[in-house]
Amino acid sequence: MKIDISHFKPIGNFFSWTLSMEAKLFRVVPKCTLTVVFFTLTSQLALLLAFFLPLKVLILLGSSGMPNYFPETWKPVGLENLVIFLSAGAIGSYLLYLTTEKVIYFFVERGASSLLEKSRKISLFKNQNNIAIRAYHLFSRSLAGLVFIGLSLVIWGFLYPRLAIAVIGFWLIIFILISLALKFPVALSAMLHKNIRGKVNVLGGIGFLSAFIFILTDFL
């Protein structure tokens, strides 16, 4: 069966344009972009710990002793001390998340201002600065997302290569299906363009559920 490569052209053009835009932003304001990417990754990891550590605390509170699946190095600390340390870690992670979000906004605003100054354009409308800030924020966070995905796949490639292959395979299938759907009648194609962020969130949820099912199936 011969596959028409032109089906993938719309999404290919989108990714090409996105990468080109990211490269230009990085070239014009490299320091601000690197800072935003770094603190965005830090923010997401801190938020993850802020949700994960309280679950560990609840598990410990419901146990009569140290659970066997906890690391051996944690057992000498004691159950009560470990609950205190994990609780403090959860609070600290959330405070770190709030702090990094403030830092991100500061450097986003600074980077957007630098972009406007270097473009040497006159103000065309009232909300030009706000639009520039939102656009720069969106692109810098998407760049951080790409870095996070790349690092995650590399780590999975070493620790759990089958999961890495399954995740790549899932998104490759999604890529192919969307590319083919864009060639369908205009009505269906228009539906795909509506509420793109919501559809991406749904696909992300499906991807997470698929990864969980794969891990469970692989374990069983």
Disulfide bonds with the S-S distance in Angstrom:
none
